[in-house]
Amino acid sequence: MRVTDLPTYQSPWLTVADLQGRARRLAITEWTLQEVRTREGEMVKKVALSFHGAKKRMLLNTTQAKVLDAAFGEIEQWIGKQIILQPATTAQGQQTIQVVILSPAPGAGEPKEDAHAEPSKDDAGKGA
């Protein structure tokens, strides 16, 4: 057992490591405003999404929130919509960091019961 497998070290928030290198198609079941502390120690509110069949929730950054807003409109309309979460890397200053990118799933307005929490067959294995 690894120390990171112990409940004490588990985060309730989805990270790029949770995707295990694969794209995932998930259906949004709930959104909330969550107060979180930034790296600078400031308290801010962010949108937190819950997904069908997933244990962890996802805090949206500004870019992710704008992608979903453009795709689905008002936040109250996001429930039941499907998205693709995909691991990627991006430059942040002098560093390259791992990130989760998201996009509306093809046919996102049509929830599919068999697609919840399954890897996307269309996007699995594609680089970002």
DSSP file with accessible surface (Angstrom, degrees, kcal/mol):
  #  RESIDUE AA STRUCTURE BP1 BP2  ACC     N-H-->O    O-->H-N    N-H-->O    O-->H-N    TCO  KAPPA ALPHA  PHI   PSI    X-CA   Y-CA   Z-CA
    1    1 A M              0   0  191      0, 0.0     2,-0.3     0, 0.0     3,-0.0   0.000 360.0 360.0 360.0 141.4    0.0    0.0    0.0
    2    2 A R    >   -     0   0  177      1,-0.1     3,-2.1     0, 0.0     4,-0.4  -0.712 360.0-123.0 -95.6 149.0    1.2    3.5   -0.8
    3    3 A V  G >  S+     0   0   86     -2,-0.3     3,-1.5     1,-0.3     6,-0.3   0.858 112.8  62.3 -59.7 -30.8    0.8    6.3    1.7
    4    4 A T  G 3  S+     0   0   74      1,-0.3    -1,-0.3     4,-0.1     0, 0.0   0.632  93.9  63.9 -72.0 -10.4   -1.2    8.2   -0.9
    5    5 A D  G <  S+     0   0   95     -3,-2.1    -1,-0.3     5,-0.1    -2,-0.2   0.608  81.3 101.0 -83.4 -14.5   -3.8    5.4   -0.8
    6    6 A L  S X  S-     0   0   65     -3,-1.5     3,-1.7    -4,-0.4     4,-0.3  -0.479  82.8-123.2 -73.1 141.9   -4.6    6.2    2.8
    7    7 A P  G >  S+     0   0  111      0, 0.0     3,-1.4     0, 0.0    -1,-0.1   0.818 107.8  67.5 -55.1 -31.1   -7.8    8.2    3.4
    8    8 A T  G 3  S+     0   0  118      1,-0.3    -4,-0.1    -5,-0.1    -5,-0.0   0.826 106.5  40.1 -58.5 -31.4   -5.8   10.9    5.3
    9    9 A Y  G <  S+     0   0  146     -3,-1.7     2,-0.4    -6,-0.3    -1,-0.3   0.305  90.6 110.5-105.0   9.7   -4.0   11.9    2.1
   10   10 A Q    <   -     0   0   92     -3,-1.4    -5,-0.1    -4,-0.3    -6,-0.0  -0.679  56.3-146.3 -87.6 136.9   -7.0   11.7   -0.3
   11   11 A S        -     0   0   47     -2,-0.4     4,-0.1     2,-0.2    -2,-0.1  -0.779  12.5-140.5 -97.7 145.4   -8.4   14.9   -1.7
   12   12 A P  S    S+     0   0   75      0, 0.0    45,-2.5     0, 0.0     2,-0.4   0.559  81.2  88.2 -77.5  -4.5  -12.1   15.3   -2.5
   13   13 A W  B    S-a   57   0A  49     43,-0.2    45,-0.2    45,-0.1    -2,-0.2  -0.774  83.5-115.7-103.3 137.8  -11.1   17.1   -5.7
   14   14 A L        -     0   0   29     43,-3.5    45,-0.3    -2,-0.4     2,-0.3  -0.414  36.3-174.5 -67.1 136.1  -10.4   15.5   -9.0
   15   15 A T    >>  -     0   0   61     -2,-0.1     3,-0.9    -4,-0.1     4,-0.6  -0.828  42.2-100.6-125.6 170.6   -6.9   15.9  -10.3
   16   16 A V  G >4>S+     0   0   24     -2,-0.3     3,-1.2     1,-0.3     5,-0.5   0.862 121.2  60.9 -60.4 -33.8   -5.1   14.9  -13.5
   17   17 A A  G >45S+     0   0   70      1,-0.3     3,-1.5     2,-0.2    -1,-0.3   0.844  94.1  63.9 -62.9 -31.3   -3.7   11.8  -11.8
   18   18 A D  G <45S+     0   0   55     -3,-0.9    -1,-0.3     1,-0.3    -2,-0.2   0.747  93.2  62.2 -65.7 -22.1   -7.2   10.6  -11.2
   19   19 A L  G X<5S-     0   0    3     -3,-1.2     3,-2.0    -4,-0.6    -1,-0.3   0.634  95.5-144.6 -79.5 -12.4   -7.7   10.3  -14.9
   20   20 A Q  T < 5 -     0   0  137     -3,-1.5    -3,-0.1    -4,-0.4    -2,-0.1   0.855  65.4 -57.3  51.8  39.4   -4.9    7.7  -15.1
   21   21 A G  T 3 <S+     0   0   62     -5,-0.5     2,-0.3     1,-0.2    -1,-0.3   0.538 115.7 105.8  76.4   5.8   -3.8    9.0  -18.5
   22   22 A R  S <  S-     0   0   99     -3,-2.0    -1,-0.2   102,-0.1     2,-0.2  -0.895  72.1-113.6-121.6 151.0   -7.2    8.5  -20.2
   23   23 A A        -     0   0    3     -2,-0.3    97,-0.6    97,-0.2     2,-0.4  -0.492  33.9-155.7 -73.2 147.6  -10.0   10.7  -21.3
   24   24 A R  E     -BC  85 119B  39     61,-2.8    61,-2.9    95,-0.3     2,-0.6  -0.989  11.8-147.3-129.8 139.4  -13.2   10.2  -19.4
   25   25 A R  E     +BC  84 118B  23     93,-2.7    93,-1.0    -2,-0.4    92,-0.7  -0.928  30.6 172.9-105.0 120.5  -16.8   11.0  -20.4
   26   26 A L  E     -B   83   0B   9     57,-2.5    57,-2.7    -2,-0.6     2,-0.5  -0.947  29.1-132.7-131.6 150.2  -18.9   12.0  -17.4
   27   27 A A  E     -B   82   0B   3     -2,-0.3    25,-2.3    25,-0.3     2,-0.3  -0.870  26.9-123.5-102.8 131.1  -22.4   13.4  -16.8
   28   28 A I  E     +E   51   0C   1     53,-2.8    52,-3.5    -2,-0.5    23,-0.3  -0.573  32.6 171.7 -73.5 128.0  -22.8   16.4  -14.5
   29   29 A T  E     +     0   0C  63     21,-2.8     2,-0.3     1,-0.4    22,-0.2   0.632  62.3   1.4-109.1 -22.1  -25.1   15.7  -11.6
   30   30 A E  E     -E   50   0C  98     20,-1.2    20,-2.6    48,-0.1    -1,-0.4  -0.984  52.0-157.3-162.7 150.8  -24.7   18.8   -9.4
   31   31 A W  E     +E   49   0C  75     -2,-0.3     2,-0.3    18,-0.2    18,-0.2  -0.981  17.1 171.7-131.1 146.6  -23.0   22.1   -9.2
   32   32 A T  E     -E   48   0C  36     16,-1.9    16,-3.0    -2,-0.4     2,-0.6  -0.959  37.0-111.9-141.6 161.7  -22.2   24.1   -6.1
   33   33 A L  E     -E   47   0C 104     -2,-0.3     2,-0.5    14,-0.2    14,-0.2  -0.894  38.5-165.9 -93.9 125.0  -20.3   27.2   -5.2
   34   34 A Q  E     -E   46   0C  58     12,-3.2    12,-2.5    -2,-0.6     2,-0.5  -0.953  16.3-137.4-118.1 128.7  -17.4   26.1   -3.0
   35   35 A E  E     +E   45   0C 112     -2,-0.5     2,-0.3    10,-0.2    10,-0.2  -0.754  35.0 170.2 -85.2 125.0  -15.2   28.5   -1.0
   36   36 A V  E     -E   44   0C  25      8,-3.0     8,-2.8    -2,-0.5     2,-0.5  -0.931  34.2-113.7-134.2 158.4  -11.6   27.5   -1.3
   37   37 A R  E     -E   43   0C 171     -2,-0.3     6,-0.2     6,-0.2     5,-0.1  -0.791  28.6-139.0 -94.8 131.1   -8.2   29.0   -0.3
   38   38 A T    >   -     0   0   34      4,-3.2     3,-2.0    -2,-0.5    -1,-0.0  -0.291  32.9 -98.9 -77.0 171.3   -5.9   30.1   -3.1
   39   39 A R  T 3  S+     0   0  229      1,-0.3    -1,-0.1     2,-0.1    -2,-0.0   0.781 127.0  57.3 -61.1 -26.4   -2.1   29.4   -3.0
   40   40 A E  T 3  S-     0   0  158      2,-0.1    -1,-0.3     1,-0.0     3,-0.1   0.457 122.3-108.3 -83.4  -2.6   -1.8   33.0   -1.8
   41   41 A G  S <  S+     0   0   34     -3,-2.0     2,-0.2     1,-0.3    -2,-0.1   0.423  74.1 136.7  92.3  -0.4   -4.1   32.3    1.2
   42   42 A E        -     0   0  121     -5,-0.1    -4,-3.2     1,-0.0     2,-0.5  -0.557  53.7-126.7 -80.1 142.5   -7.0   34.3   -0.2
   43   43 A M  E     +E   37   0C  77     -6,-0.2     2,-0.3    -2,-0.2    -6,-0.2  -0.784  37.6 167.9 -90.3 128.5  -10.5   32.8    0.1
   44   44 A V  E     -E   36   0C  36     -8,-2.8    -8,-3.0    -2,-0.5     2,-0.5  -0.936  32.9-119.8-135.5 159.2  -12.4   32.6   -3.2
   45   45 A K  E     +E   35   0C 143     -2,-0.3     2,-0.3   -10,-0.2   -10,-0.2  -0.873  33.2 176.0-102.0 134.4  -15.6   30.9   -4.5
   46   46 A K  E     -E   34   0C  71    -12,-2.5   -12,-3.2    -2,-0.5     2,-0.4  -0.940  36.1-101.8-132.1 156.1  -15.4   28.5   -7.4
   47   47 A V  E     -E   33   0C  24     13,-0.4    13,-2.9    -2,-0.3     2,-0.5  -0.629  34.8-161.5 -77.2 130.8  -17.9   26.2   -9.1
   48   48 A A  E     -EF  32  59C   0    -16,-3.0   -16,-1.9    -2,-0.4     2,-0.4  -0.968   5.0-155.3-114.9 128.2  -17.6   22.6   -8.0
   49   49 A L  E     -EF  31  58C   0      9,-2.9     9,-2.3    -2,-0.5     2,-0.3  -0.848   4.0-157.3-104.8 142.2  -19.1   19.9  -10.2
   50   50 A S  E     -E   30   0C  16    -20,-2.6   -21,-2.8    -2,-0.4   -20,-1.2  -0.875  14.1-152.3-110.4 150.2  -20.2   16.4   -9.2
   51   51 A F  E >   -E   28   0C   8      5,-0.4     3,-1.8    -2,-0.3   -23,-0.2  -0.932  25.5 -96.1-127.1 148.4  -20.5   13.6  -11.7
   52   52 A H  T 3  S+     0   0   84    -25,-2.3   -25,-0.3    -2,-0.3    65,-0.1  -0.374 109.6   1.9 -60.0 124.8  -22.6   10.4  -12.0
   53   53 A G  T 3  S+     0   0   69      1,-0.2     2,-0.4    -2,-0.1    -1,-0.3   0.475 104.2 118.8  78.4   2.1  -20.7    7.5  -10.6
   54   54 A A    <   -     0   0   40     -3,-1.8    -3,-0.2     1,-0.1    -1,-0.2  -0.827  51.2-158.1-104.9 141.9  -17.6    9.5   -9.5
   55   55 A K  S    S+     0   0  212     -2,-0.4     2,-0.3    -3,-0.1    -1,-0.1   0.803  75.4  63.2 -82.7 -32.5  -16.4    9.9   -5.9
   56   56 A K  S    S-     0   0   41    -43,-0.1    -5,-0.4   -41,-0.0     2,-0.2  -0.660  71.3-141.6 -99.2 153.0  -14.5   13.1   -6.5
   57   57 A R  B     -a   13   0A  63    -45,-2.5   -43,-3.5    -2,-0.3     2,-0.5  -0.644  16.2-127.8-103.1 165.6  -15.7   16.5   -7.4
   58   58 A M  E     -F   49   0C   6     -9,-2.3    -9,-2.9   -45,-0.2     2,-0.5  -0.962   6.3-147.6-121.6 125.5  -14.0   19.0   -9.8
   59   59 A L  E     -F   48   0C  43     -2,-0.5     2,-0.4   -45,-0.3   -11,-0.2  -0.774  24.8-136.4 -84.7 129.3  -13.3   22.6   -9.0
   60   60 A L        -     0   0    6    -13,-2.9   -13,-0.4    -2,-0.5     2,-0.1  -0.730   9.0-148.7 -90.2 134.6  -13.5   24.7  -12.2
   61   61 A N     >  -     0   0   70     -2,-0.4     4,-2.5   -15,-0.1     5,-0.2  -0.357  40.2 -91.9 -84.6 178.0  -10.9   27.3  -13.0
   62   62 A T  H  > S+     0   0   95      1,-0.2     4,-2.4     2,-0.2     5,-0.2   0.912 125.6  49.4 -60.5 -44.8  -12.0   30.3  -15.0
   63   63 A T  H  > S+     0   0  102      1,-0.2     4,-2.1     2,-0.2    -1,-0.2   0.936 112.1  47.6 -62.4 -46.1  -11.1   28.8  -18.4
   64   64 A Q  H  > S+     0   0   19      1,-0.2     4,-2.0     2,-0.2    -1,-0.2   0.915 111.6  50.9 -61.8 -42.7  -13.0   25.6  -17.7
   65   65 A A  H  X S+     0   0   28     -4,-2.5     4,-2.5     1,-0.2    -1,-0.2   0.915 110.1  49.8 -62.7 -40.1  -16.1   27.5  -16.4
   66   66 A K  H  X S+     0   0  143     -4,-2.4     4,-2.5    -5,-0.2    -1,-0.2   0.866 107.1  55.0 -68.4 -35.1  -16.1   29.6  -19.6
   67   67 A V  H  X S+     0   0   52     -4,-2.1     4,-1.9     2,-0.2    -1,-0.2   0.947 112.7  42.1 -61.5 -46.6  -15.9   26.5  -21.8
   68   68 A L  H  X S+     0   0    0     -4,-2.0     4,-3.2     2,-0.2     5,-0.5   0.888 112.4  54.1 -70.3 -36.4  -19.0   25.1  -20.2
   69   69 A D  H  X S+     0   0   93     -4,-2.5     4,-2.0     1,-0.2    -1,-0.2   0.930 110.7  46.3 -61.7 -43.6  -20.8   28.4  -20.1
   70   70 A A  H  < S+     0   0   88     -4,-2.5    -1,-0.2     1,-0.2    -2,-0.2   0.873 119.3  41.5 -66.7 -35.0  -20.3   28.8  -23.9
   71   71 A A  H  < S+     0   0   47     -4,-1.9    -2,-0.2    -5,-0.2    -1,-0.2   0.887 131.7  17.7 -80.6 -39.5  -21.4   25.2  -24.5
   72   72 A F  H  < S-     0   0   25     -4,-3.2     2,-0.2     1,-0.3    -3,-0.2   0.503  88.9-144.7-117.2  -9.6  -24.4   24.9  -22.2
   73   73 A G     <  +     0   0   32     -4,-2.0    -1,-0.3    -5,-0.5    -2,-0.1  -0.515  66.5  32.0  81.2-144.0  -25.5   28.4  -21.2
   74   74 A E  S >  S-     0   0  135     -2,-0.2     3,-2.5     1,-0.1     4,-0.3  -0.153  79.8-121.2 -56.0 142.1  -26.8   29.1  -17.8
   75   75 A I  G >  S+     0   0   34      1,-0.3     3,-1.8     2,-0.2     4,-0.4   0.801 110.2  65.8 -58.7 -29.7  -25.3   27.0  -15.0
   76   76 A E  G 3  S+     0   0  109      1,-0.3     3,-0.5     2,-0.1    -1,-0.3   0.746  97.7  57.2 -64.7 -19.5  -28.7   25.7  -14.0
   77   77 A Q  G <  S+     0   0  109     -3,-2.5    -1,-0.3     1,-0.2    -2,-0.2   0.469  84.5  82.8 -89.5  -1.9  -28.8   23.9  -17.5
   78   78 A W    X   +     0   0    7     -3,-1.8     3,-2.2    -4,-0.3   -50,-0.3   0.753  61.4 107.5 -75.8 -23.5  -25.6   22.0  -16.9
   79   79 A I  T 3  S+     0   0   78     -3,-0.5   -50,-0.2    -4,-0.4     3,-0.1  -0.332  89.0  13.9 -61.2 130.3  -27.2   19.2  -14.9
   80   80 A G  T 3  S+     0   0   25    -52,-3.5    -1,-0.3     1,-0.3     2,-0.1   0.233  95.9 128.4  89.0 -13.3  -27.3   16.0  -17.0
   81   81 A K    <   -     0   0   48     -3,-2.2   -53,-2.8   -53,-0.1     2,-0.4  -0.470  53.8-132.4 -75.5 148.7  -24.9   17.3  -19.6
   82   82 A Q  E     -B   27   0B   1     26,-1.0    23,-2.3   -55,-0.2     2,-0.3  -0.819  24.0-177.5-105.1 142.1  -21.9   15.2  -20.5
   83   83 A I  E     -BD  26 104B   0    -57,-2.7   -57,-2.5    -2,-0.4     2,-0.5  -0.902  24.3-126.5-131.6 160.7  -18.3   16.4  -20.8
   84   84 A I  E     -BD  25 103B   1     19,-3.2    19,-1.6    -2,-0.3     2,-0.5  -0.945  19.4-162.2-106.4 124.8  -15.0   14.9  -21.7
   85   85 A L  E     +BD  24 102B   0    -61,-2.9   -61,-2.8    -2,-0.5    17,-0.2  -0.930  16.0 178.4-104.2 133.2  -12.2   15.3  -19.1
   86   86 A Q  E     - D   0 101B  24     15,-2.6    15,-2.9    -2,-0.5   -63,-0.1  -0.998  28.4-121.2-140.5 135.4   -8.7   14.7  -20.6
   87   87 A P  E     + D   0 100B  30      0, 0.0     2,-0.3     0, 0.0    13,-0.2  -0.480  44.1 154.4 -73.1 145.5   -5.2   14.9  -19.1
   88   88 A A  E     - D   0  99B  14     11,-2.2    11,-3.0    -2,-0.1     2,-0.3  -0.947  35.7-121.9-155.9 173.4   -2.9   17.4  -20.8
   89   89 A T  E     + D   0  98B  94     -2,-0.3     2,-0.3     9,-0.3     9,-0.2  -0.921  26.9 176.5-122.9 153.1    0.2   19.5  -20.2
   90   90 A T  E     - D   0  97B  68      7,-2.3     7,-3.0    -2,-0.3     2,-0.3  -0.980  33.5-100.5-149.8 158.6    0.6   23.3  -20.5
   91   91 A A  E     - D   0  96B  75     -2,-0.3     2,-0.4     5,-0.2     5,-0.2  -0.655  29.9-178.9 -82.2 136.0    3.2   25.9  -19.9
   92   92 A Q  E >   - D   0  95B  96      3,-3.5     3,-1.9    -2,-0.3     2,-0.3  -0.860  66.0 -57.1-133.9  98.2    2.9   28.0  -16.8
   93   93 A G  T 3  S-     0   0   76     -2,-0.4    -1,-0.1     1,-0.3     0, 0.0  -0.503 120.9 -18.0  65.0-125.7    5.7   30.5  -16.7
   94   94 A Q  T 3  S+     0   0  201     -2,-0.3    -1,-0.3    -3,-0.1     2,-0.3   0.527 126.8  80.7 -87.0  -8.0    8.9   28.6  -17.0
   95   95 A Q  E <   -D   92   0B 128     -3,-1.9    -3,-3.5     0, 0.0     2,-0.5  -0.678  69.5-138.4-102.8 155.5    7.3   25.3  -15.9
   96   96 A T  E     -D   91   0B 107     -2,-0.3     2,-0.3    -5,-0.2    -5,-0.2  -0.956  31.3-172.6-106.3 125.9    5.3   22.7  -17.8
   97   97 A I  E     -D   90   0B  47     -7,-3.0    -7,-2.3    -2,-0.5     2,-0.4  -0.829  24.9-115.0-119.8 158.1    2.4   21.5  -15.6
   98   98 A Q  E     +D   89   0B 136     -2,-0.3     2,-0.3    -9,-0.2    -9,-0.3  -0.749  40.8 173.7 -89.8 139.7   -0.2   18.7  -15.9
   99   99 A V  E     -D   88   0B  39    -11,-3.0   -11,-2.2    -2,-0.4     2,-0.6  -0.906  33.9-119.1-139.8 164.5   -3.8   19.9  -16.2
  100  100 A V  E     -D   87   0B  16     -2,-0.3     2,-0.3   -13,-0.2   -84,-0.1  -0.954  29.8-165.6-105.0 119.6   -7.3   18.6  -16.8
  101  101 A I  E     -D   86   0B  70    -15,-2.9   -15,-2.6    -2,-0.6     2,-0.3  -0.793   5.9-161.5-100.9 151.7   -8.9   20.0  -19.9
  102  102 A L  E     +D   85   0B  16     -2,-0.3   -17,-0.2   -17,-0.2   -35,-0.0  -0.943  13.8 172.4-132.6 155.6  -12.6   19.6  -20.5
  103  103 A S  E     -D   84   0B  47    -19,-1.6   -19,-3.2    -2,-0.3     2,-0.1  -0.977  43.7 -87.9-152.5 155.2  -14.9   19.9  -23.5
  104  104 A P  E     -D   83   0B  53      0, 0.0   -21,-0.3     0, 0.0     3,-0.1  -0.449  49.8-117.7 -63.2 139.0  -18.6   19.2  -24.2
  105  105 A A    >   -     0   0    4    -23,-2.3     3,-1.8   -79,-0.1   -23,-0.2  -0.508  36.4 -91.4 -74.9 146.9  -19.1   15.6  -25.2
  106  106 A P  T 3  S+     0   0   71      0, 0.0    -1,-0.1     0, 0.0   -23,-0.0  -0.393 120.7  15.6 -55.1 132.0  -20.5   14.9  -28.7
  107  107 A G  T >  S+     0   0   45      1,-0.1     3,-2.4    -3,-0.1    -2,-0.1   0.803  84.3 160.9  70.5  29.0  -24.2   14.7  -28.2
  108  108 A A  T <   +     0   0    9     -3,-1.8   -26,-1.0     1,-0.3    -1,-0.1   0.737  65.6  60.8 -59.3 -23.7  -23.8   16.4  -24.7
  109  109 A G  T 3  S+     0   0   43      1,-0.2    -1,-0.3   -28,-0.2    -2,-0.1   0.589  95.5  68.9 -79.8  -7.2  -27.4   17.4  -24.6
  110  110 A E  S <  S-     0   0  138     -3,-2.4    -1,-0.2   -28,-0.1   -30,-0.1  -0.835  81.5-144.9-114.4  91.6  -28.5   13.8  -24.7
  111  111 A P        -     0   0   73      0, 0.0     2,-0.5     0, 0.0   -30,-0.1  -0.305  11.2-159.3 -57.7 137.3  -27.6   11.9  -21.5
  112  112 A K    >   -     0   0   96      1,-0.1     3,-1.5    -4,-0.1     4,-0.5  -0.978  10.5-152.5-121.2 117.4  -26.6    8.3  -22.2
  113  113 A E  G >  S+     0   0  147     -2,-0.5     3,-0.9     1,-0.3    -1,-0.1   0.862  95.2  53.1 -57.9 -37.6  -26.8    6.0  -19.2
  114  114 A D  G 3  S+     0   0  134      1,-0.2    -1,-0.3     3,-0.0     0, 0.0   0.606 101.7  61.3 -78.9  -5.9  -24.1    3.6  -20.5
  115  115 A A  G X  S+     0   0   14     -3,-1.5     3,-1.5     2,-0.1    -1,-0.2   0.576  71.6 121.8 -96.1  -8.8  -21.6    6.5  -21.0
  116  116 A H  T <  S-     0   0   22     -3,-0.9   -90,-0.2    -4,-0.5   -63,-0.1  -0.348  90.0 -10.9 -62.7 127.7  -21.4    7.6  -17.3
  117  117 A A  T 3  S+     0   0   31    -92,-0.7    -1,-0.3     1,-0.2   -91,-0.2   0.673 103.2 127.9  61.1  22.2  -17.8    7.4  -15.9
  118  118 A E  E <   -C   25   0B 110     -3,-1.5   -93,-2.7   -93,-1.0    -1,-0.2  -0.813  68.1 -98.8-105.0 149.2  -16.5    5.5  -18.9
  119  119 A P  E     -C   24   0B  42      0, 0.0     2,-0.4     0, 0.0   -95,-0.3  -0.349  44.6-105.6 -60.7 145.3  -13.5    6.4  -21.0
  120  120 A S     >  -     0   0    5    -97,-0.6     4,-1.6   -35,-0.2   -97,-0.2  -0.597  21.9-157.6 -74.4 125.4  -14.4    8.2  -24.2
  121  121 A K  T  4 S+     0   0  199     -2,-0.4    -1,-0.2     1,-0.2   -97,-0.0   0.832  93.9  51.3 -71.2 -30.1  -13.9    5.9  -27.2
  122  122 A D  T  4 S+     0   0   95      1,-0.2    -1,-0.2    -3,-0.1    -2,-0.0   0.870 122.9  26.9 -73.6 -36.7  -13.6    9.0  -29.4
  123  123 A D  T >4 S+     0   0   34      2,-0.1     3,-1.8     3,-0.0    -2,-0.2   0.528  85.5 121.8-108.1  -9.9  -10.9   10.7  -27.4
  124  124 A A  T 3< S+     0   0   48     -4,-1.6     3,-0.1     1,-0.3  -102,-0.1  -0.343  85.2   8.5 -60.4 131.0   -9.0    8.0  -25.5
  125  125 A G  T 3  S+     0   0   79   -104,-0.3     2,-0.3     1,-0.3    -1,-0.3   0.379  94.6 128.0  84.4  -5.5   -5.4    7.9  -26.3
  126  126 A K    <   -     0   0  132     -3,-1.8    -1,-0.3     1,-0.1     2,-0.1  -0.644  57.0-125.0 -84.5 141.9   -5.3   11.2  -28.3
  127  127 A G              0   0   73     -2,-0.3   -39,-0.1    -3,-0.1    -1,-0.1  -0.374 360.0 360.0 -78.5 162.1   -2.8   13.8  -27.2
  128  128 A A              0   0   98    -41,-0.1   -39,-0.1    -2,-0.1    -1,-0.1  -0.663 360.0 360.0 -98.5 360.0   -3.8   17.3  -26.2
